[in-house]
Amino acid sequence: MEYSYYLKQRFPALQITAEVQVAPVQNRMAATAVGYAQIAGFVVSFFGDAIFQALSMPVPDWAKYAQENKGTAVMLFFVGNMVSNSLTQTGAFEVYLGGQLLHSKIKTGGVPDFNSLLAKVQAANPELEMAAPPQGGQKQGRFVNQGGGQQQQQQHPKVQKHQQRHYAQEEDDEDDEF
């Protein structure tokens, strides 16, 4: 969302929409199956004896093992969550301008540099008016061009205000000590 915030600052007329790219059906089905296996394993770990007695069945060895090692069952539950999440994440960060693809994280493997994204937006639509950068050379936000294409990471303005209050309070505390 930071990218959309800073793009909106630089291009006020730009309309930005965010969409979620849904994982393929087979991945979602596999994630659902992992979820059901998690629940079944968890239930057997804690209630296996009662379940198999109610079904008039002997308790299988794997169910006895699960009941004796509940820590393993809990660990497998968390591993199942990681597997389920990895199946449903697409890793998509796609930037389009009027149907034209400007950047694809899926193709490049990374999020674009903000200044290069600004240049791509401007090149793709030269009629789009760019707002002036922050006044007086003040640095706002995270993405600041430092000449030669280098970037310096700056903190969010709210973080800067918090730090200013914190340092001011430290100076007051030092004055009180003398």
BAMI-880501 format. One line per field, with one value per atom (N, C-alpha, C, O): residue number from 1; atom name; x, y, z. Coordinates in steps of 0.1 Angstrom, whole numbers. Example, Ala and Ser with C-alpha at 12.3 -4.5 7.8 and 13.67 -1.06 7.14 Angstrom:
<pts>
resi = [1:1:1:1:2:2:2:2]
name = [N:CA:C:O:N:CA:C:O]
u = [132:123:132:142:128:137:129:134]
v = [-57:-45:-33:-33:-22:-11:0:11]
w = [78:78:78:85:71:71:79:80]
</pts>
This chain:
<pts>
resi = [1:1:1:1:2:2:2:2:3:3:3:3:4:4:4:4:5:5:5:5:6:6:6:6:7:7:7:7:8:8:8:8:9:9:9:9:10:10:10:10:11:11:11:11:12:12:12:12:13:13:13:13:14:14:14:14:15:15:15:15:16:16:16:16:17:17:17:17:18:18:18:18:19:19:19:19:20:20:20:20:21:21:21:21:22:22:22:22:23:23:23:23:24:24:24:24:25:25:25:25:26:26:26:26:27:27:27:27:28:28:28:28:29:29:29:29:30:30:30:30:31:31:31:31:32:32:32:32:33:33:33:33:34:34:34:34:35:35:35:35:36:36:36:36:37:37:37:37:38:38:38:38:39:39:39:39:40:40:40:40:41:41:41:41:42:42:42:42:43:43:43:43:44:44:44:44:45:45:45:45:46:46:46:46:47:47:47:47:48:48:48:48:49:49:49:49:50:50:50:50:51:51:51:51:52:52:52:52:53:53:53:53:54:54:54:54:55:55:55:55:56:56:56:56:57:57:57:57:58:58:58:58:59:59:59:59:60:60:60:60:61:61:61:61:62:62:62:62:63:63:63:63:64:64:64:64:65:65:65:65:66:66:66:66:67:67:67:67:68:68:68:68:69:69:69:69:70:70:70:70:71:71:71:71:72:72:72:72:73:73:73:73:74:74:74:74:75:75:75:75:76:76:76:76:77:77:77:77:78:78:78:78:79:79:79:79:80:80:80:80:81:81:81:81:82:82:82:82:83:83:83:83:84:84:84:84:85:85:85:85:86:86:86:86:87:87:87:87:88:88:88:88:89:89:89:89:90:90:90:90:91:91:91:91:92:92:92:92:93:93:93:93:94:94:94:94:95:95:95:95:96:96:96:96:97:97:97:97:98:98:98:98:99:99:99:99:100:100:100:100:101:101:101:101:102:102:102:102:103:103:103:103:104:104:104:104:105:105:105:105:106:106:106:106:107:107:107:107:108:108:108:108:109:109:109:109:110:110:110:110:111:111:111:111:112:112:112:112:113:113:113:113:114:114:114:114:115:115:115:115:116:116:116:116:117:117:117:117:118:118:118:118:119:119:119:119:120:120:120:120:121:121:121:121:122:122:122:122:123:123:123:123:124:124:124:124:125:125:125:125:126:126:126:126:127:127:127:127:128:128:128:128:129:129:129:129:130:130:130:130:131:131:131:131:132:132:132:132:133:133:133:133:134:134:134:134:135:135:135:135:136:136:136:136:137:137:137:137:138:138:138:138:139:139:139:139:140:140:140:140:141:141:141:141:142:142:142:142:143:143:143:143:144:144:144:144:145:145:145:145:146:146:146:146:147:147:147:147:148:148:148:148:149:149:149:149:150:150:150:150:151:151:151:151:152:152:152:152:153:153:153:153:154:154:154:154:155:155:155:155:156:156:156:156:157:157:157:157:158:158:158:158:159:159:159:159:160:160:160:160:161:161:161:161:162:162:162:162:163:163:163:163:164:164:164:164:165:165:165:165:166:166:166:166:167:167:167:167:168:168:168:168:169:169:169:169:170:170:170:170:171:171:171:171:172:172:172:172:173:173:173:173:174:174:174:174:175:175:175:175:176:176:176:176:177:177:177:177:178:178:178:178]
name = [N:CA:C:O:N:CA:C:O:N:CA:C:O:N:CA:C:O:N:CA:C:O:N:CA:C:O:N:CA:C:O:N:CA:C:O:N:CA:C:O:N:CA:C:O:N:CA:C:O:N:CA:C:O:N:CA:C:O:N:CA:C:O:N:CA:C:O:N:CA:C:O:N:CA:C:O:N:CA:C:O:N:CA:C:O:N:CA:C:O:N:CA:C:O:N:CA:C:O:N:CA:C:O:N:CA:C:O:N:CA:C:O:N:CA:C:O:N:CA:C:O:N:CA:C:O:N:CA:C:O:N:CA:C:O:N:CA:C:O:N:CA:C:O:N:CA:C:O:N:CA:C:O:N:CA:C:O:N:CA:C:O:N:CA:C:O:N:CA:C:O:N:CA:C:O:N:CA:C:O:N:CA:C:O:N:CA:C:O:N:CA:C:O:N:CA:C:O:N:CA:C:O:N:CA:C:O:N:CA:C:O:N:CA:C:O:N:CA:C:O:N:CA:C:O:N:CA:C:O:N:CA:C:O:N:CA:C:O:N:CA:C:O:N:CA:C:O:N:CA:C:O:N:CA:C:O:N:CA:C:O:N:CA:C:O:N:CA:C:O:N:CA:C:O:N:CA:C:O:N:CA:C:O:N:CA:C:O:N:CA:C:O:N:CA:C:O:N:CA:C:O:N:CA:C:O:N:CA:C:O:N:CA:C:O:N:CA:C:O:N:CA:C:O:N:CA:C:O:N:CA:C:O:N:CA:C:O:N:CA:C:O:N:CA:C:O:N:CA:C:O:N:CA:C:O:N:CA:C:O:N:CA:C:O:N:CA:C:O:N:CA:C:O:N:CA:C:O:N:CA:C:O:N:CA:C:O:N:CA:C:O:N:CA:C:O:N:CA:C:O:N:CA:C:O:N:CA:C:O:N:CA:C:O:N:CA:C:O:N:CA:C:O:N:CA:C:O:N:CA:C:O:N:CA:C:O:N:CA:C:O:N:CA:C:O:N:CA:C:O:N:CA:C:O:N:CA:C:O:N:CA:C:O:N:CA:C:O:N:CA:C:O:N:CA:C:O:N:CA:C:O:N:CA:C:O:N:CA:C:O:N:CA:C:O:N:CA:C:O:N:CA:C:O:N:CA:C:O:N:CA:C:O:N:CA:C:O:N:CA:C:O:N:CA:C:O:N:CA:C:O:N:CA:C:O:N:CA:C:O:N:CA:C:O:N:CA:C:O:N:CA:C:O:N:CA:C:O:N:CA:C:O:N:CA:C:O:N:CA:C:O:N:CA:C:O:N:CA:C:O:N:CA:C:O:N:CA:C:O:N:CA:C:O:N:CA:C:O:N:CA:C:O:N:CA:C:O:N:CA:C:O:N:CA:C:O:N:CA:C:O:N:CA:C:O:N:CA:C:O:N:CA:C:O:N:CA:C:O:N:CA:C:O:N:CA:C:O:N:CA:C:O:N:CA:C:O:N:CA:C:O:N:CA:C:O:N:CA:C:O:N:CA:C:O:N:CA:C:O:N:CA:C:O:N:CA:C:O:N:CA:C:O:N:CA:C:O:N:CA:C:O:N:CA:C:O:N:CA:C:O:N:CA:C:O:N:CA:C:O:N:CA:C:O:N:CA:C:O:N:CA:C:O:N:CA:C:O:N:CA:C:O:N:CA:C:O:N:CA:C:O:N:CA:C:O:N:CA:C:O:N:CA:C:O:N:CA:C:O:N:CA:C:O:N:CA:C:O:N:CA:C:O:N:CA:C:O:N:CA:C:O:N:CA:C:O:N:CA:C:O]
u = [8:0:9:4:21:30:32:32:33:35:23:25:11:0:-1:-5:3:3:12:9:25:35:32:34:26:22:11:11:2:-9:-4:-10:6:12:19:17:25:32:23:26:13:4:-11:-17:-15:-28:-40:-50:-39:-50:-50:-60:-41:-40:-50:-51:-58:-67:-61:-56:-60:-53:-63:-71:-62:-71:-61:-51:-65:-57:-66:-78:-61:-68:-60:-48:-67:-60:-60:-70:-48:-47:-49:-42:-59:-63:-54:-51:-51:-43:-50:-63:-43:-50:-59:-57:-69:-79:-72:-76:-63:-57:-49:-49:-43:-36:-46:-43:-57:-67:-73:-76:-75:-81:-71:-74:-58:-48:-47:-45:-48:-47:-59:-58:-71:-83:-81:-84:-75:-72:-62:-64:-52:-42:-50:-47:-59:-67:-75:-75:-81:-89:-80:-84:-69:-59:-54:-53:-52:-48:-59:-56:-71:-82:-84:-85:-83:-84:-73:-75:-61:-49:-50:-47:-55:-56:-67:-65:-78:-89:-84:-87:-77:-73:-63:-62:-54:-44:-50:-45:-61:-67:-79:-82:-86:-98:-98:-109:-87:-86:-92:-99:-89:-94:-109:-116:-115:-130:-136:-146:-130:-135:-135:-145:-124:-123:-131:-136:-133:-142:-156:-164:-160:-174:-176:-188:-166:-167:-165:-166:-163:-160:-149:-149:-138:-126:-114:-114:-104:-92:-84:-85:-77:-70:-58:-49:-56:-44:-31:-32:-20:-7:-4:1:-8:-5:-13:-8:-25:-33:-28:-28:-23:-17:-4:-2:4:16:12:18:2:-3:-8:-5:-14:-19:-8:-8:2:14:23:30:23:32:24:24:17:8:16:11:28:37:40:40:42:44:31:32:20:7:6:2:9:8:18:15:31:41:36:37:30:25:13:12:6:-5:1:-4:12:18:25:24:31:37:26:28:15:3:-1:-5:-1:-5:5:1:18:28:26:26:23:21:8:8:-2:-15:-13:-18:-6:-4:5:2:15:24:16:20:6:-1:-11:-14:-15:-24:-18:-25:-5:1:6:12:3:8:21:28:23:35:34:44:22:19:20:15:27:27:29:40:17:17:12:2:19:16:12:20:-1:-6:-10:-14:-9:-13:-22:-16:-35:-44:-42:-43:-41:-40:-25:-23:-16:-2:5:5:12:20:33:41:34:47:57:69:52:61:54:42:61:55:65:76:61:70:71:81:60:61:71:78:73:83:97:106:98:111:116:128:107:111:113:117:110:111:102:95:101:93:101:113:94:102:108:102:119:124:114:109:111:100:104:95:116:119:118:114:122:121:106:102:98:83:77:69:82:78:81:73:93:98:89:86:86:78:64:58:58:44:45:36:55:56:58:52:66:69:57:55:49:37:26:18:26:15:21:19:27:33:23:27:11:1:-3:-9:1:-3:6:18:0:7:13:7:26:33:34:38:30:31:46:54:48:62:66:58:79:84:82:79:84:82:90:101:85:90:103:106:112:124:134:142:133:142:140:148:128:126:123:118:128:126:114:112:105:93:92:95:87:85:97:108:97:108:117:128:111:118:122:114:135:140:152:161:151:162:173:171:185:197:207:219:202:211:218:222:221:228:220:225:207:198:199:192:207:208:196:190:193:182:186:196:180:182:169:159:169:157:154:163:143:138:127:120:124:113:101:101:90:77:75:81:68:67:62:67:53:48:60:60:68:80:89:95:91:100:95:103:82:76:78:81:76:78:92:95:102:116:119:127:114:117:112:119:100:95:103:106:108:116:129:134:136:149:147:156:136:134:132:137:125:123:137:139:145:158:167:173:166:173:168:176:155:149:154:157:154:159:173:177:182:196:197:206:189:189:186:191:176:172:183:183:192:202:213:219:215:225:220:227]
v = [-12:0:13:23:11:23:28:40:19:23:31:41:26:34:47:57:48:61:71:82:67:76:78:90:69:71:82:91:81:90:104:114:105:118:124:136:116:121:123:132:115:116:117:107:129:130:125:121:126:122:106:101:99:85:78:80:69:60:47:40:43:31:21:24:9:-2:-14:-16:-21:-32:-45:-44:-55:-68:-79:-79:-89:-101:-111:-114:-117:-127:-141:-144:-148:-160:-171:-172:-180:-192:-201:-201:-209:-219:-229:-231:-234:-243:-255:-258:-261:-273:-269:-277:-258:-253:-251:-255:-245:-242:-255:-256:-265:-278:-285:-291:-285:-291:-285:-291:-271:-264:-268:-270:-270:-275:-289:-292:-298:-311:-311:-319:-303:-302:-297:-302:-288:-283:-294:-296:-302:-313:-324:-329:-326:-336:-331:-338:-318:-312:-314:-318:-311:-313:-327:-330:-336:-351:-355:-363:-351:-355:-349:-356:-337:-331:-338:-340:-341:-348:-362:-366:-369:-383:-382:-390:-371:-370:-368:-373:-361:-358:-367:-369:-372:-380:-393:-399:-398:-411:-423:-430:-425:-436:-436:-446:-425:-424:-426:-433:-421:-422:-437:-442:-443:-457:-467:-477:-464:-472:-470:-480:-458:-455:-463:-467:-464:-471:-486:-494:-491:-505:-510:-522:-502:-506:-506:-498:-514:-513:-500:-496:-494:-482:-486:-493:-480:-483:-478:-469:-483:-479:-464:-457:-460:-445:-436:-425:-440:-432:-432:-422:-444:-445:-436:-429:-436:-428:-413:-405:-409:-395:-391:-380:-400:-397:-396:-388:-404:-404:-392:-388:-387:-376:-364:-361:-358:-347:-335:-327:-333:-322:-324:-314:-336:-338:-334:-329:-338:-334:-319:-314:-312:-297:-292:-283:-297:-293:-295:-286:-307:-310:-301:-298:-296:-287:-274:-268:-269:-256:-258:-249:-270:-273:-273:-268:-279:-279:-265:-263:-256:-242:-236:-229:-238:-233:-238:-231:-251:-258:-252:-249:-251:-245:-231:-228:-223:-209:-208:-200:-216:-216:-220:-216:-229:-233:-222:-222:-213:-203:-190:-181:-188:-175:-175:-185:-164:-163:-155:-157:-146:-138:-127:-121:-124:-114:-100:-96:-92:-77:-72:-70:-71:-67:-52:-48:-45:-30:-28:-30:-24:-22:-7:-1:-1:12:12:10:13:12:-1:-1:-12:-25:-29:-40:-19:-22:-26:-19:-38:-43:-35:-35:-28:-21:-29:-27:-37:-45:-58:-57:-69:-82:-88:-92:-89:-96:-111:-117:-117:-131:-133:-143:-124:-126:-122:-129:-111:-106:-112:-112:-116:-122:-111:-115:-99:-88:-77:-75:-69:-57:-46:-45:-37:-27:-16:-13:-10:1:13:14:20:30:41:45:46:56:51:58:38:32:31:32:27:26:40:41:51:64:67:72:64:66:58:63:46:37:43:43:48:54:66:68:75:87:84:91:74:70:64:67:57:50:60:58:71:80:94:100:100:113:125:135:123:133:134:144:124:123:133:133:143:154:149:142:152:147:159:170:157:167:170:161:182:185:177:173:174:166:175:187:169:177:190:190:200:213:214:207:223:227:215:215:205:194:185:177:187:179:165:162:156:141:136:138:131:125:110:107:102:88:81:84:70:61:63:59:68:67:82:90:84:97:95:87:102:101:110:122:105:112:114:115:117:119:107:98:105:93:81:70:82:71:63:53:68:61:65:76:56:58:59:52:67:67:63:70:53:50:59:61:65:74:68:60:73:67:75:86:68:74:87:87:97:109:107:114:98:95:89:93:81:76:87:88:96:108:116:120:119:127:120:126:107:99:100:102:99:99:113:115:124:137:139:145:134:136:128:133:116:107:114:115:120:126:139:142:146:158:155:162:144:139:135:137:128:124:136:136:147:159:166:170:165:171:163:168:150:141:144:143:146:149:163:164:173:185:184:191:175:173:167:168:159:152:162:159:173:183:192:201]
w = [0:0:0:-4:4:4:-10:-13:-20:-34:-38:-45:-35:-40:-33:-40:-21:-14:-21:-24:-23:-29:-44:-49:-51:-65:-65:-74:-56:-56:-52:-57:-44:-41:-53:-55:-61:-73:-85:-93:-86:-97:-91:-91:-87:-81:-89:-83:-102:-111:-113:-119:-108:-110:-102:-90:-108:-101:-98:-107:-85:-81:-76:-67:-81:-75:-71:-78:-61:-56:-58:-55:-63:-65:-59:-59:-55:-50:-61:-67:-64:-74:-67:-58:-71:-64:-69:-81:-60:-63:-72:-72:-80:-88:-80:-68:-87:-80:-73:-62:-80:-74:-62:-52:-61:-49:-37:-26:-41:-30:-25:-13:-34:-30:-21:-11:-25:-17:-3:7:-2:10:19:31:13:20:26:37:18:22:34:43:33:44:57:68:55:67:73:85:65:70:77:87:71:77:91:100:92:104:115:126:112:121:125:137:116:119:128:137:125:133:147:157:148:161:169:181:163:170:175:186:166:170:181:190:181:191:205:215:206:219:222:234:212:215:208:206:204:196:203:197:216:223:223:220:227:227:214:213:203:190:185:180:187:183:191:186:204:213:208:208:205:200:187:184:179:166:168:158:180:183:175:170:174:166:176:185:173:181:177:166:187:184:176:180:164:155:162:171:158:164:161:170:149:146:155:159:159:168:182:189:186:199:200:210:189:188:189:196:182:182:196:200:203:216:226:236:225:234:231:240:219:215:211:199:220:216:211:203:216:211:196:189:192:178:170:159:175:168:167:157:178:177:167:160:167:157:143:134:141:127:123:112:133:131:125:116:132:127:113:105:111:98:87:76:91:82:78:66:88:85:75:66:77:67:53:44:52:39:33:21:41:35:30:20:38:34:22:13:21:9:-4:-15:-2:-14:-19:-31:-11:-15:-18:-23:-15:-18:-32:-37:-39:-53:-54:-64:-45:-46:-56:-61:-60:-71:-67:-56:-74:-73:-87:-92:-93:-107:-108:-102:-116:-118:-133:-142:-135:-148:-149:-139:-160:-163:-176:-187:-175:-186:-194:-206:-187:-193:-197:-201:-197:-200:-188:-177:-188:-177:-176:-185:-164:-162:-154:-156:-145:-137:-132:-129:-132:-127:-118:-122:-105:-95:-98:-96:-104:-108:-119:-118:-128:-139:-134:-138:-126:-123:-109:-107:-101:-88:-77:-66:-80:-70:-72:-82:-61:-61:-68:-67:-76:-84:-75:-64:-79:-73:-75:-86:-65:-66:-77:-85:-77:-87:-101:-111:-104:-117:-120:-132:-110:-113:-116:-125:-110:-113:-128:-135:-132:-146:-156:-166:-152:-161:-163:-173:-151:-152:-161:-169:-159:-166:-181:-190:-184:-198:-205:-217:-197:-203:-206:-215:-198:-200:-197:-187:-208:-206:-203:-197:-206:-203:-189:-184:-181:-167:-160:-160:-153:-146:-133:-125:-132:-120:-110:-114:-98:-88:-84:-86:-79:-76:-64:-55:-63:-51:-39:-40:-27:-15:-15:-20:-9:-9:-1:9:-5:2:3:12:-5:-5:7:10:14:26:21:10:29:26:33:45:26:31:27:16:36:32:31:37:24:23:10:10:0:-13:-17:-20:-16:-19:-29:-27:-40:-50:-46:-44:-45:-40:-51:-49:-63:-74:-78:-70:-91:-96:-95:-96:-92:-91:-78:-76:-68:-56:-47:-49:-38:-29:-15:-11:-7:8:14:11:23:29:41:49:41:51:58:53:70:78:75:70:78:77:85:96:81:89:103:112:105:119:128:140:122:129:133:144:123:126:137:146:137:148:162:172:162:174:179:191:170:174:179:188:172:177:191:199:194:208:217:229:213:222:225:236:215:217:225:233:223:230:245:254:248:262:268:280:260:265:269:279:261:264:277:285:279:291:303:313:301:312:316:327:305:308:315:324:312:318:333:342:336:350:359:371:352:360:366:376:360:364:374:379]
</pts>
